[in-house]
């Protein structure tokens, strides 16, 4: 086994041992601090839950109603202009899904990789797209909503612009690397 693998194996257990030990030596009430942190984490989880449920229901309605397919057909000319050939149009649902939901996009990417293979053009582009864009609407809904931010107009615009740039860059990078 290599040194890096051994360090990786022991890093987390050592942190779980060293941090409480240092806190104890500095006379920090370790258990009480842990309980207070867990209580704060639980409160945060409860406050995020309604936003999370609303987002997940909205995504499911978006997919089940057929709106995703309609939007994918509407965006086909844009994707053709970006250089996606007709065999790569299967990436359109992934590009639409990624700003909405990380787990939904991961499901779409997994299906594409399983169907086309990880070393195919579609598989490489799905992987690159998955790693170069973010879940903009999820972040705005859950995180901004949980802390009470209501005016996120500019964050939405910039997040979607960043997603579009990530899409264009991933298409360009994979096309350059593949050919």
HELIX and SHEET records of a PDB file:
HELIX    1   1 UNK A    3  UNK A   25  1                                  23    
HELIX    2   2 UNK A   30  UNK A   64  1                                  35    
HELIX    3   3 UNK A   67  UNK A   81  1                                  15    
HELIX    4   4 UNK A   86  UNK A   91  5                                   6    
HELIX    5   5 UNK A   92  UNK A   98  1                                   7    
HELIX    6   6 UNK A  102  UNK A  116  1                                  15    
HELIX    7   7 UNK A  121  UNK A  132  1                                  12    
HELIX    8   8 UNK A  136  UNK A  138  1                                   3    
HELIX    9   9 UNK A  139  UNK A  144  3                                   6    
HELIX   10  10 UNK A  145  UNK A  146  1                                   2    
HELIX   11  11 UNK A  153  UNK A  178  1                                  26    
END                                                                             
